[in-house]
Amino acid sequence: LAIFSLFGSLLINVDFKIIILLFKFVLISITIFIGYFFILHGLIIKYLLKERFLVFIDNIKDTLFFAFVSSSSSATIPFSLKTANEKLKIRKQVSNFVIPIGATVNMDGSAIYLGLSAVFISSIIGMDLTIVEYSLILLTATIGSIGAAGVPSIALVMMTVVFTSIGIPIEAISILAGVDRILDMFRTSLNVGGDLLITKIVNKFT
């Protein structure tokens, strides 16, 4: 209800151009999430693990679906462990160690989203970013994603750290609050997929 009220007020009061920009932001973010997953993970599977990427996708698709609908890396841990042990044939001592850690540390999707959000909001408010500020975004987005709780919409909380570091008003978060849920679903799937990939890598080289 709170997010609906914020976004409803936003739709009434802001320029329609911002709504169009927000729609483009969602599409670009989803494209980057999907591209990152298929390109980077695909290359790692093919050239480092010497396996077929489509087979990997088929093995983890159910876990990715649960991560997508739950938007919680922590809630997905039992499914990730089951998939790792039964379908990916990973040793239990490896999966039991790597996956719980990855659920809070390996947050690729969250880090990407925090960076994209900072750049998007800065462009809306007419703020020209310098190299130093881009570096601060990179640093704070990475640090903010590490150790963040694996619960839905935690990125909205971590966004305050990133925005504050470069002088973006915290109130600007309300612009993204209305679309955060759908993007949270995609970035959580990316996070969980990365956890399973890292688990395979550790399993192979240990």
Accessible surface in RSA format (square Angstrom, percent):
REM  Atomic radii and reference values for relative SASA: ProtOr
REM  Chains: A
REM  Algorithm: Lee & Richards
REM  Probe-radius: 1.40
REM  Slices: 20
REM RES _ NUM      All-atoms   Total-Side   Main-Chain    Non-polar    All polar
REM                ABS   REL    ABS   REL    ABS   REL    ABS   REL    ABS   REL
RES LEU A   1   190.77 106.2 151.26 108.2  39.52  99.3 151.67 106.5  39.11 105.2
RES ALA A   2    75.75  69.7  62.20  96.0  13.55  30.8  70.81  99.7   4.95  13.1
RES ILE A   3    79.97  45.5  79.38  59.1   0.59   1.4  79.38  57.2   0.59   1.6
RES PHE A   4   155.50  77.8 149.07  92.3   6.42  16.7 153.86  93.3   1.64   4.7
RES SER A   5    69.27  58.5  57.46  76.7  11.81  27.2  37.88  80.7  31.39  44.0
RES LEU A   6    89.47  49.8  84.55  60.5   4.91  12.4  85.91  60.3   3.56   9.6
RES PHE A   7    42.45  21.2  42.41  26.3   0.04   0.1  42.41  25.7   0.04   0.1
RES GLY A   8    21.43  26.4   0.00   N/A  21.43  26.4  20.48  56.2   0.95   2.1
RES SER A   9    54.97  46.4  49.09  65.5   5.88  13.5  29.22  62.2  25.75  36.1
RES LEU A  10    16.57   9.2  11.59   8.3   4.98  12.5  16.19  11.4   0.38   1.0
RES LEU A  11    88.94  49.5  68.90  49.3  20.03  50.4  69.05  48.5  19.89  53.5
RES ILE A  12   146.53  83.4 115.40  86.0  31.13  75.0 121.68  87.6  24.86  67.5
RES ASN A  13   113.04  78.0  77.58  75.0  35.46  85.4  28.59  68.8  84.45  81.6
RES VAL A  14    41.15  27.1  23.28  21.1  17.87  43.1  28.87  25.1  12.28  33.3
RES ASP A  15    84.35  59.1  68.24  67.9  16.11  38.1  31.85  75.0  52.50  52.4
RES PHE A  16   142.73  71.4 135.90  84.2   6.83  17.8 138.09  83.7   4.64  13.3
RES LYS A  17   152.20  74.3 150.25  92.2   1.95   4.7  94.46  85.0  57.74  61.5
RES ILE A  18    35.20  20.0  35.20  26.2   0.00   0.0  35.20  25.3   0.00   0.0
RES ILE A  19    31.85  18.1  31.35  23.4   0.50   1.2  31.35  22.6   0.50   1.4
RES ILE A  20    69.92  39.8  69.92  52.1   0.00   0.0  69.92  50.4   0.00   0.0
RES LEU A  21    76.08  42.4  74.91  53.6   1.17   2.9  74.91  52.6   1.17   3.1
RES LEU A  22     3.76   2.1   3.76   2.7   0.00   0.0   3.76   2.6   0.00   0.0
RES PHE A  23   123.26  61.7 119.03  73.7   4.23  11.0 122.71  74.4   0.55   1.6
RES LYS A  24   108.97  53.2 108.06  66.3   0.91   2.2  59.94  53.9  49.03  52.2
RES PHE A  25    11.58   5.8   8.05   5.0   3.53   9.2  11.17   6.8   0.41   1.2
RES VAL A  26    18.09  11.9  18.09  16.4   0.00   0.0  18.09  15.7   0.00   0.0
RES LEU A  27    91.86  51.2  90.10  64.5   1.75   4.4  90.91  63.8   0.95   2.6
RES ILE A  28    98.27  55.9  95.99  71.5   2.28   5.5  98.27  70.8   0.00   0.0
RES SER A  29     0.26   0.2   0.26   0.3   0.00   0.0   0.00   0.0   0.26   0.4
RES ILE A  30    29.66  16.9  29.66  22.1   0.00   0.0  29.66  21.4   0.00   0.0
RES THR A  31    91.89  65.4  87.00  88.2   4.89  11.6  66.03  88.7  25.85  39.1
RES ILE A  32    63.15  35.9  56.84  42.3   6.31  15.2  62.64  45.1   0.52   1.4
RES PHE A  33     3.61   1.8   2.53   1.6   1.08   2.8   2.79   1.7   0.82   2.4
RES ILE A  34    78.32  44.6  76.06  56.7   2.26   5.5  78.32  56.4   0.00   0.0
RES GLY A  35    22.36  27.6   0.00   N/A  22.36  27.6  21.89  60.1   0.47   1.1
RES TYR A  36    63.81  29.8  54.04  30.7   9.77  25.4  44.12  33.2  19.69  24.3
RES PHE A  37    16.89   8.5  16.89  10.5   0.00   0.0  16.89  10.2   0.00   0.0
RES PHE A  38   100.69  50.4  92.47  57.3   8.22  21.4  92.47  56.1   8.22  23.5
RES ILE A  39   117.37  66.8 111.16  82.8   6.21  15.0 117.04  84.3   0.33   0.9
RES LEU A  40    71.53  39.8  71.08  50.9   0.46   1.1  71.49  50.2   0.04   0.1
RES HIS A  41     4.25   2.3   4.25   3.0   0.00   0.0   0.99   1.0   3.26   3.8
RES GLY A  42     8.89  11.0   0.00   N/A   8.89  11.0   7.20  19.8   1.69   3.8
RES LEU A  43    91.52  51.0  89.29  63.9   2.23   5.6  89.64  63.0   1.88   5.1
RES ILE A  44    44.24  25.2  41.13  30.6   3.10   7.5  44.21  31.8   0.02   0.1
RES ILE A  45     0.00   0.0   0.00   0.0   0.00   0.0   0.00   0.0   0.00   0.0
RES LYS A  46   120.19  58.6 114.08  70.0   6.11  14.5  65.66  59.1  54.53  58.1
RES TYR A  47   128.14  59.8 118.25  67.3   9.89  25.7  86.13  64.7  42.02  51.8
RES LEU A  48    80.11  44.6  72.78  52.1   7.33  18.4  75.29  52.9   4.82  13.0
RES LEU A  49     4.86   2.7   1.17   0.8   3.69   9.3   1.17   0.8   3.69   9.9
RES LYS A  50   148.41  72.4 119.69  73.4  28.72  68.4  84.10  75.7  64.31  68.5
RES GLU A  51    75.74  43.5  62.45  47.2  13.29  31.7  33.67  65.1  42.07  34.3
RES ARG A  52   168.08  70.6 159.60  81.4   8.48  20.2  68.73  93.9  99.35  60.2
RES PHE A  53    30.59  15.3  25.06  15.5   5.53  14.4  25.06  15.2   5.53  15.8
RES LEU A  54   124.08  69.1 118.10  84.5   5.97  15.0 118.33  83.1   5.74  15.5
RES VAL A  55    71.31  46.9  68.79  62.3   2.52   6.1  71.31  62.0   0.01   0.0
RES PHE A  56     3.53   1.8   1.05   0.6   2.48   6.5   3.11   1.9   0.42   1.2
RES ILE A  57    34.63  19.7  34.63  25.8   0.00   0.0  34.63  24.9   0.00   0.0
RES ASP A  58    76.80  53.8  73.07  72.7   3.74   8.8  18.13  42.7  58.67  58.5
RES ASN A  59    35.01  24.1  33.47  32.3   1.54   3.7   0.82   2.0  34.19  33.1
RES ILE A  60     0.10   0.1   0.00   0.0   0.10   0.2   0.10   0.1   0.00   0.0
RES LYS A  61    99.95  48.8  94.36  57.9   5.59  13.3  76.01  68.4  23.94  25.5
RES ASP A  62    84.59  59.3  77.83  77.5   6.76  16.0  31.08  73.1  53.51  53.4
RES THR A  63     1.88   1.3   1.47   1.5   0.41   1.0   0.27   0.4   1.61   2.4
RES LEU A  64    27.85  15.5  26.61  19.0   1.24   3.1  26.87  18.9   0.98   2.6
RES PHE A  65   135.21  67.6 129.72  80.3   5.49  14.3 135.01  81.9   0.20   0.6
RES PHE A  66    57.35  28.7  56.97  35.3   0.38   1.0  57.35  34.8   0.00   0.0
RES ALA A  67     0.00   0.0   0.00   0.0   0.00   0.0   0.00   0.0   0.00   0.0
RES PHE A  68    56.02  28.0  56.02  34.7   0.00   0.0  56.02  34.0   0.00   0.0
RES VAL A  69    67.63  44.5  52.17  47.2  15.46  37.3  52.75  45.8  14.87  40.3
RES SER A  70    26.46  22.4  12.68  16.9  13.78  31.7  20.92  44.5   5.54   7.8
RES SER A  71     1.52   1.3   0.00   0.0   1.52   3.5   0.00   0.0   1.52   2.1
RES SER A  72     9.93   8.4   9.44  12.6   0.50   1.1   5.60  11.9   4.33   6.1
RES SER A  73     6.59   5.6   3.04   4.1   3.55   8.2   0.40   0.8   6.19   8.7
RES SER A  74    45.50  38.4  37.57  50.1   7.92  18.3  26.46  56.4  19.03  26.7
RES ALA A  75    47.41  43.6  30.05  46.4  17.35  39.5  41.55  58.5   5.86  15.5
RES THR A  76     0.13   0.1   0.13   0.1   0.00   0.0   0.13   0.2   0.00   0.0
RES ILE A  77    37.10  21.1  36.68  27.3   0.43   1.0  37.10  26.7   0.00   0.0
RES PRO A  78    82.24  59.9  73.15  66.7   9.09  33.1  76.59  63.2   5.66  35.2
RES PHE A  79    90.21  45.1  87.92  54.5   2.29   6.0  89.76  54.4   0.45   1.3
RES SER A  80     3.43   2.9   3.43   4.6   0.00   0.0   0.05   0.1   3.38   4.7
RES LEU A  81    40.08  22.3  40.08  28.7   0.00   0.0  40.08  28.1   0.00   0.0
RES LYS A  82   122.87  59.9 117.06  71.8   5.81  13.8  65.50  59.0  57.37  61.1
RES THR A  83    11.62   8.3   9.76   9.9   1.86   4.4   1.86   2.5   9.76  14.8
RES ALA A  84     0.00   0.0   0.00   0.0   0.00   0.0   0.00   0.0   0.00   0.0
RES ASN A  85    34.57  23.8  20.33  19.6  14.24  34.3   8.55  20.6  26.02  25.2
RES GLU A  86    97.45  55.9  86.24  65.2  11.21  26.7  38.28  74.0  59.16  48.3
RES LYS A  87    87.89  42.9  73.03  44.8  14.86  35.4  58.68  52.8  29.21  31.1
RES LEU A  88    14.00   7.8   1.90   1.4  12.10  30.4   4.71   3.3   9.29  25.0
RES LYS A  89   154.97  75.6 133.50  81.9  21.47  51.1  95.36  85.8  59.61  63.5
RES ILE A  90     6.59   3.8   0.82   0.6   5.77  13.9   1.26   0.9   5.33  14.5
RES ARG A  91    96.73  40.6  87.77  44.7   8.97  21.3  61.08  83.5  35.65  21.6
RES LYS A  92   135.24  66.0 131.91  80.9   3.33   7.9  74.44  67.0  60.81  64.8
RES GLN A  93   124.03  69.4 106.17  77.6  17.86  42.5  57.85 123.1  66.18  50.2
RES VAL A  94    11.79   7.8   8.10   7.3   3.68   8.9  11.79  10.2   0.00   0.0
RES SER A  95     0.00   0.0   0.00   0.0   0.00   0.0   0.00   0.0   0.00   0.0
RES ASN A  96    81.70  56.3  67.00  64.7  14.70  35.4  25.14  60.5  56.56  54.7
RES PHE A  97   134.99  67.5 129.60  80.3   5.39  14.0 134.13  81.3   0.86   2.5
RES VAL A  98    15.06   9.9  13.37  12.1   1.69   4.1  14.75  12.8   0.31   0.8
RES ILE A  99     1.84   1.0   1.84   1.4   0.00   0.0   1.84   1.3   0.00   0.0
RES PRO A 100    52.22  38.1  44.02  40.1   8.19  29.8  44.63  36.9   7.58  47.1
RES ILE A 101    78.46  44.6  73.82  55.0   4.64  11.2  78.46  56.5   0.00   0.0
RES GLY A 102     6.61   8.1   0.00   N/A   6.61   8.1   6.13  16.8   0.48   1.1
RES ALA A 103     1.72   1.6   1.46   2.3   0.26   0.6   1.72   2.4   0.00   0.0
RES THR A 104    48.14  34.2  48.14  48.8   0.00   0.0  35.29  47.4  12.85  19.4
RES VAL A 105    67.75  44.6  62.80  56.9   4.95  11.9  62.80  54.6   4.95  13.4
RES ASN A 106    32.33  22.3  27.67  26.7   4.66  11.2  16.23  39.1  16.11  15.6
RES MET A 107     8.74   4.5   3.93   2.6   4.81  11.5   3.76   3.2   4.98   6.6
RES ASP A 108    32.94  23.1  25.14  25.0   7.80  18.4  11.46  27.0  21.48  21.4
RES GLY A 109     0.00   0.0   0.00   N/A   0.00   0.0   0.00   0.0   0.00   0.0
RES SER A 110     8.18   6.9   8.18  10.9   0.00   0.0   4.11   8.8   4.07   5.7
RES ALA A 111    24.32  22.4  19.80  30.6   4.52  10.3  20.27  28.6   4.04  10.7
RES ILE A 112    38.97  22.2  30.33  22.6   8.65  20.8  37.75  27.2   1.23   3.3
RES TYR A 113     0.00   0.0   0.00   0.0   0.00   0.0   0.00   0.0   0.00   0.0
RES LEU A 114     0.73   0.4   0.73   0.5   0.00   0.0   0.73   0.5   0.00   0.0
RES GLY A 115    14.61  18.0   0.00   N/A  14.61  18.0  14.61  40.1   0.00   0.0
RES LEU A 116    42.83  23.9  39.93  28.6   2.90   7.3  40.39  28.4   2.44   6.6
RES SER A 117     0.00   0.0   0.00   0.0   0.00   0.0   0.00   0.0   0.00   0.0
RES ALA A 118     0.00   0.0   0.00   0.0   0.00   0.0   0.00   0.0   0.00   0.0
RES VAL A 119    58.83  38.7  58.72  53.2   0.11   0.3  58.72  51.0   0.11   0.3
RES PHE A 120    22.96  11.5  18.51  11.5   4.45  11.6  22.70  13.8   0.25   0.7
RES ILE A 121     0.00   0.0   0.00   0.0   0.00   0.0   0.00   0.0   0.00   0.0
RES SER A 122     2.38   2.0   2.38   3.2   0.00   0.0   0.00   0.0   2.38   3.3
RES SER A 123    76.90  65.0  49.82  66.5  27.07  62.4  46.63  99.3  30.27  42.4
RES ILE A 124    37.13  21.1   8.49   6.3  28.64  69.0  12.64   9.1  24.49  66.5
RES ILE A 125    78.42  44.6  41.65  31.0  36.78  88.6  50.93  36.7  27.50  74.6
RES GLY A 126    61.70  76.1   0.00   N/A  61.70  76.1  34.53  94.8  27.17  60.9
RES MET A 127    46.18  23.9  33.16  21.9  13.02  31.0  35.38  30.1  10.80  14.3
RES ASP A 128   132.76  93.0 112.99 112.5  19.77  46.8  38.00  89.4  94.76  94.5
RES LEU A 129    27.94  15.6   2.96   2.1  24.98  62.8   2.99   2.1  24.95  67.1
RES THR A 130    76.42  54.4  69.27  70.2   7.15  17.0  72.43  97.3   4.00   6.0
RES ILE A 131   139.10  79.2 136.41 101.6   2.69   6.5 136.41  98.2   2.69   7.3
RES VAL A 132   104.22  68.6 101.98  92.3   2.24   5.4 104.10  90.5   0.12   0.3
RES GLU A 133    36.51  21.0  36.51  27.6   0.00   0.0   9.56  18.5  26.95  22.0
RES TYR A 134   102.81  48.0  97.66  55.6   5.14  13.4  64.45  48.4  38.36  47.3
RES SER A 135    59.39  50.2  52.96  70.7   6.43  14.8  33.62  71.6  25.76  36.1
RES LEU A 136    60.35  33.6  59.92  42.9   0.43   1.1  60.35  42.4   0.00   0.0
RES ILE A 137     8.44   4.8   8.44   6.3   0.00   0.0   8.44   6.1   0.00   0.0
RES LEU A 138   128.39  71.5 124.49  89.1   3.90   9.8 128.17  90.0   0.21   0.6
RES LEU A 139    98.69  55.0  95.64  68.4   3.06   7.7  98.65  69.3   0.05   0.1
RES THR A 140    18.66  13.3  17.57  17.8   1.10   2.6  18.33  24.6   0.33   0.5
RES ALA A 141     4.48   4.1   4.48   6.9   0.00   0.0   4.48   6.3   0.00   0.0
RES THR A 142    58.77  41.8  58.77  59.6   0.00   0.0  46.65  62.7  12.12  18.3
RES ILE A 143   104.29  59.3 100.79  75.1   3.49   8.4 101.13  72.8   3.16   8.6
RES GLY A 144     4.56   5.6   0.00   N/A   4.56   5.6   3.80  10.4   0.76   1.7
RES SER A 145     4.12   3.5   3.62   4.8   0.50   1.1   0.50   1.1   3.62   5.1
RES ILE A 146    89.79  51.1  76.01  56.6  13.78  33.2  76.01  54.7  13.78  37.4
RES GLY A 147    53.92  66.5   0.00   N/A  53.92  66.5  25.55  70.1  28.36  63.5
RES ALA A 148     7.31   6.7   1.16   1.8   6.15  14.0   6.97   9.8   0.35   0.9
RES ALA A 149    48.81  44.9  38.24  59.0  10.57  24.0  44.44  62.6   4.38  11.6
RES GLY A 150     4.67   5.8   0.00   N/A   4.67   5.8   3.60   9.9   1.07   2.4
RES VAL A 151    70.07  46.1  66.05  59.8   4.02   9.7  66.05  57.4   4.02  10.9
RES PRO A 152    59.69  43.5  45.90  41.8  13.80  50.1  45.90  37.9  13.80  85.7
RES SER A 153    29.47  24.9  25.17  33.6   4.30   9.9  16.24  34.6  13.23  18.5
RES ILE A 154    36.44  20.7  34.41  25.6   2.03   4.9  36.18  26.1   0.26   0.7
RES ALA A 155     1.07   1.0   0.03   0.1   1.04   2.4   1.07   1.5   0.00   0.0
RES LEU A 156    28.06  15.6  24.92  17.8   3.14   7.9  25.20  17.7   2.86   7.7
RES VAL A 157    91.17  60.0  87.30  79.0   3.87   9.3  90.62  78.7   0.55   1.5
RES MET A 158    39.85  20.6  39.85  26.4   0.00   0.0  25.88  22.0  13.98  18.5
RES MET A 159     0.00   0.0   0.00   0.0   0.00   0.0   0.00   0.0   0.00   0.0
RES THR A 160    41.49  29.5  40.90  41.5   0.59   1.4  29.04  39.0  12.44  18.8
RES VAL A 161    74.68  49.1  68.21  61.8   6.47  15.6  73.09  63.5   1.59   4.3
RES VAL A 162     0.00   0.0   0.00   0.0   0.00   0.0   0.00   0.0   0.00   0.0
RES PHE A 163     0.00   0.0   0.00   0.0   0.00   0.0   0.00   0.0   0.00   0.0
RES THR A 164    86.42  61.5  70.44  71.4  15.99  38.1  69.12  92.8  17.31  26.2
RES SER A 165    39.35  33.2  11.09  14.8  28.25  65.1  22.82  48.6  16.52  23.2
RES ILE A 166     9.62   5.5   0.00   0.0   9.62  23.2   5.65   4.1   3.97  10.8
RES GLY A 167    58.25  71.8   0.00   N/A  58.25  71.8  33.99  93.3  24.27  54.3
RES ILE A 168     4.50   2.6   0.00   0.0   4.50  10.8   0.22   0.2   4.28  11.6
RES PRO A 169    70.17  51.1  58.22  53.1  11.95  43.4  70.17  57.9   0.00   0.0
RES ILE A 170    88.41  50.3  84.69  63.1   3.72   9.0  84.69  61.0   3.72  10.1
RES GLU A 171   136.02  78.1 123.26  93.3  12.76  30.4  78.93 152.7  57.08  46.6
RES ALA A 172    10.39   9.6   4.29   6.6   6.10  13.9   9.74  13.7   0.65   1.7
RES ILE A 173    21.36  12.2  21.36  15.9   0.00   0.0  21.36  15.4   0.00   0.0
RES SER A 174    32.78  27.7  29.25  39.0   3.53   8.1  14.73  31.4  18.05  25.3
RES ILE A 175    20.03  11.4  20.03  14.9   0.00   0.0  20.03  14.4   0.00   0.0
RES LEU A 176     0.00   0.0   0.00   0.0   0.00   0.0   0.00   0.0   0.00   0.0
RES ALA A 177     7.40   6.8   4.92   7.6   2.48   5.6   4.92   6.9   2.48   6.6
RES GLY A 178    29.44  36.3   0.00   N/A  29.44  36.3   2.12   5.8  27.32  61.2
RES VAL A 179    22.80  15.0  20.83  18.9   1.97   4.7  22.80  19.8   0.00   0.0
RES ASP A 180     1.29   0.9   1.29   1.3   0.00   0.0   1.29   3.0   0.00   0.0
RES ARG A 181   112.75  47.3 111.61  56.9   1.14   2.7  62.06  84.8  50.70  30.7
RES ILE A 182    66.69  37.9  64.71  48.2   1.98   4.8  65.24  47.0   1.45   3.9
RES LEU A 183     0.00   0.0   0.00   0.0   0.00   0.0   0.00   0.0   0.00   0.0
RES ASP A 184     5.97   4.2   5.97   5.9   0.00   0.0   0.00   0.0   5.97   6.0
RES MET A 185    33.99  17.6  33.99  22.5   0.00   0.0  26.12  22.2   7.87  10.4
RES PHE A 186    45.91  23.0  42.80  26.5   3.11   8.1  42.90  26.0   3.01   8.6
RES ARG A 187     3.31   1.4   3.31   1.7   0.00   0.0   0.77   1.0   2.54   1.5
RES THR A 188     5.78   4.1   5.78   5.9   0.00   0.0   0.27   0.4   5.52   8.3
RES SER A 189    18.88  16.0  18.32  24.4   0.56   1.3  18.42  39.2   0.46   0.6
RES LEU A 190     5.04   2.8   2.12   1.5   2.92   7.3   3.65   2.6   1.39   3.7
RES ASN A 191     4.36   3.0   4.20   4.1   0.16   0.4   0.63   1.5   3.73   3.6
RES VAL A 192     1.94   1.3   1.94   1.8   0.00   0.0   1.94   1.7   0.00   0.0
RES GLY A 193     0.00   0.0   0.00   N/A   0.00   0.0   0.00   0.0   0.00   0.0
RES GLY A 194     2.63   3.2   0.00   N/A   2.63   3.2   2.63   7.2   0.00   0.0
RES ASP A 195     4.98   3.5   4.26   4.2   0.72   1.7   1.05   2.5   3.93   3.9
RES LEU A 196     0.00   0.0   0.00   0.0   0.00   0.0   0.00   0.0   0.00   0.0
RES LEU A 197     3.42   1.9   3.42   2.4   0.00   0.0   3.42   2.4   0.00   0.0
RES ILE A 198    73.52  41.8  73.52  54.8   0.00   0.0  73.52  52.9   0.00   0.0
RES THR A 199     0.00   0.0   0.00   0.0   0.00   0.0   0.00   0.0   0.00   0.0
RES LYS A 200    22.31  10.9  19.26  11.8   3.05   7.3   3.07   2.8  19.24  20.5
RES ILE A 201    33.07  18.8  33.07  24.6   0.00   0.0  33.07  23.8   0.00   0.0
RES VAL A 202    46.14  30.4  42.98  38.9   3.15   7.6  46.14  40.1   0.00   0.0
RES ASN A 203    29.56  20.4  25.85  25.0   3.71   8.9   0.00   0.0  29.56  28.6
RES LYS A 204    97.87  47.7  68.52  42.0  29.35  69.9  63.30  57.0  34.57  36.8
RES PHE A 205   117.71  58.9  84.41  52.3  33.30  86.7  91.39  55.4  26.32  75.3
RES THR A 206   105.32  74.9  52.20  52.9  53.13 126.6  86.35 116.0  18.98  28.7
END  Absolute sums over single chains surface
CHAIN  1 A    10365.2       8916.7       1448.5       7903.7       2461.5
END  Absolute sums over all chains
TOTAL         10365.2       8916.7       1448.5       7903.7       2461.5
